[in-house]
Amino acid sequence: MKRILIVLAILMCFVSLSPESGFSIFNPSKEAIAGSVDYVFPVYDGSLDSFTMRQFSVYETSISSLFSRSIDSVAGHIAIGYAPITLLPKGLSIIIIQPFTHEEAHRSILTNLKIGSISQPFFNEQGGAYVKGVRDSELKNLRDTNLPMFIRLHTAGIESDYTIANKKIERICLKIESSENIFVSHYAYLSMLIAYQFSGIADSYLTPAKKKSSFQDEEENELERDIVGHDVYGMIRHLFRPDMDYSRYTVYTDLSSDEQAFAKRIGWRSLINLVQPYYIMNGNVFQITDKVSLSGSAGYCIAPFGDFIDENIFFKYGKFNISFYARQAQNRHSWFPAFGLGLVEYKHLDWFSATVRGHFWMQPENLDFNTAVGTPGGAGEVSLSFVLPNKNEGAVKGMGINIGALYKTSGFMPEIENHDAHVRMSAGLVVRY
């Protein structure tokens, strides 16, 4: 799996980074390097126990962009053939940081449940990155008493990959940040997101003798085992057979015919993530007037009750950045609608910006896999940044603070670990670079 992820990430980047593509990543513009962008570093997000999934995804978005801009400012003009030498360190940084955000997302679910664990976010010799240190009895008890959260334990890593990719394409399409700063990491996360969810298709064409898995045999010491094994196969097996004898690791041949069909459903739908008009149109959005532009994307991800499909629209009018999504969620057989609308990084004043979002959803009752009964819910959130501009010349053009608040009803919300209704406050630092 590790080799598949790496090859896909590199291949997709090189295919898209052809000299005719229209992107200027081969010769990063001065505007991309020097443009002023506010980066948020959340210090607190509702809990002091450990970092949340959202904290890690925001940190990744900020750090990877800052890293990209920094190395482009030093060596962005140097290329070997058509490829800039900065492509290698950018790619290597993603290979390091993606397993970190992925595994920490799994760990964050356990932390929310007050279950201790150890994150090992680096590939081992079998090609797997683990969260370990949890006993079978704890995981079996979670499955038997709170199945949606147990399934979320499986889906959280892919969910994190999805939300990070979404943050990046939103910033690109709304022109909050140059695509040259984000393009490589966004495509890498997309390719990893697709590769993992597509495994049900890939494995269906391999004979058992050719199949290899990081999670083929469980380690003798239960504290050394990964908490879920293969994210997708483990999720499917426990959704279809929640009362079966408990075991952590699942390979494709362990799945029944119905479960294998569901794995293929996930695999084919994962290709929806390739619908990225910004890239298909060689980096262009629909520029209606000098002030008005329109773009969009589509996405797909697994969820605690099944999966969901998103259609995103990004509308920009002057300083107004509008983000809208329509979502179709599905459990085993039934569909449930959702939508959300947001005003993103509105800067009426140089020292102040605001992001406000609202979400509404219908979801399966009790997040059940088989029910046709839906339950309404929603969430509202606000994030405010106050920046003190730096009048002196230098890389850091200002610093400040960020405060935020979120309220959600009961239900599943990507990036928010808690399924219960609650209020969450957040605070952090802002660096204008």
C-alpha positions, 0 to 999 in steps of 0.5 A, a space after each residue: 500500500 505504501 508503494 501504491 500511495 507514493 507512486 500515485 502521488 508522484 505520478 499524478 503530480 508529474 502528469 499534471 505538471 506538464 509544461 503545457 499545463 498552464 500552471 506556473 509552478 515550474 517557475 513560481 511567480 513573485 506574487 506566489 512567494 511574496 503574497 501576504 497570507 494569514 496562517 492560523 496555528 490553533 493552540 486550543 480546540 475545546 480540550 487540553 487533553 491532546 490535539 484534535 483532528 481539526 488542529 492537525 488539519 489546520 496545522 498541516 495546511 499552514 505548515 505545508 504552505 509555508 514550507 512550499 513558499 520558503 523553499 520556492 523563495 530560495 530555489 524555485 527558479 532552479 529546474 532539472 529539465 521541466 521539473 523544479 528541484 523543489 518538487 523533491 523536498 515538497 514530495 518528501 515532506 508530504 510522505 512524512 506529514 500525511 501519515 502523521 495527520 492520518 494516524 493522529 486522526 485515528 488517535 484523536 477519536 480514542 482521546 475523545 473517548 478517554 482511551 489512551 493510545 500511542 501514535 506511530 505515524 511512520 511507515 514500518 518495514 511492512 509499509 504500515 503506520 500504526 496507532 497502538 497501545 490499546 487492548 482488544 477488550 477495550 476495542 471490543 467493548 467500544 464496538 458492542 456499546 457504541 458502534 458508530 464511534 467504533 466505525 469512526 475509529 476506522 474512517 477517521 484517517 481517511 476523513 482527515 485526508 479528505 478534509 485537508 484536501 478540501 481545505 486546500 482546494 477551497 483556498 485555491 479556488 477562492 484565491 485566498 492563496 496561490 495554487 503554486 503554494 498548495 498544488 503539490 500537497 493537494 494533489 498528493 493528499 487527493 491521490 492518497 485519499 483515492 488509493 486507500 478507498 480504491 483498494 477494494 477494486 484493486 484487490 478484487 483483481 489480484 489473486 490471493 497469492 499476489 496480495 500483500 497487506 501490512 495487516 495480514 497477521 496480528 502481532 502476538 502482543 496485542 499492545 503492538 497491534 494497530 487499532 483497526 488494521 485496514 481502515 476500509 475493510 475493517 469498517 465494512 466487516 463490522 458494519 455488516 457483522 457487528 456481532 461477529 467474533 472480534 478481531 482487528 485485522 481484515 483482508 479482502 478475502 475475509 469479506 463476504 460477497 456483499 461486503 466485497 460489493 460494498 468495498 467496490 462501491 467505495 472504490 468506484 466512488 472514490 474516483 469522484 475526487 478526481 473531479 477538480 475543474 480548476 485543474 481540468 481547466 489548466 488552472 482557470 476559474 470562471 472569471 465572470 468579471 474583474 471582481 467575480 469568479 466561480 469554480 467548484 469541485 467534487 469529493 467523496 469519503 467514507 463515514 461512520 454509517 457508510 459514505 457521502 458525496 460532495 459537490 462544492 461551489 466557490 464564488 468570489 465577489 471582491 472581498 467576499 469569498 463564498 463556499 457552498 456544498 451540497 452533500 448526499 450521504 448514504 448508509 447501506 441503502 438509503 440516501 440523506 441530504 445535507 448542505 452548507 454555506 460559508 463566508 471565508 476569510 472576509 477582510 473588511 479591514 487589514 487587521 481583521 478577518 472573519 469566517 462564518 459557516 453553517 451546516 444542515 444535515 439529515 443523517 441516519 437515525 443513531 448513525 445506523 447502517 441499515 435504517 431508512 429513518 433520517 434525523 435532522 441536525 446542523 452546526 454553526 461556527 465562526 472564526 475571527 482573526 485579529 492581526 497586528 501588521 508589521 510595518 517593517 520589511 521582512 518575511 513576517 508581515 504581521 502577527 495576531 490571535 485567532 478565536 473561534 466557536 462552534 455549536 453542533 447538534 448530535 450527529 456526524 460532522 467531518 473533523 469534529 470527533 464528538 457525535 454528541 451535541 456540544 459547544 466548542 471554543 478555540 484559540 490560536 495564533 495567526 502569522 501573516 507571511 
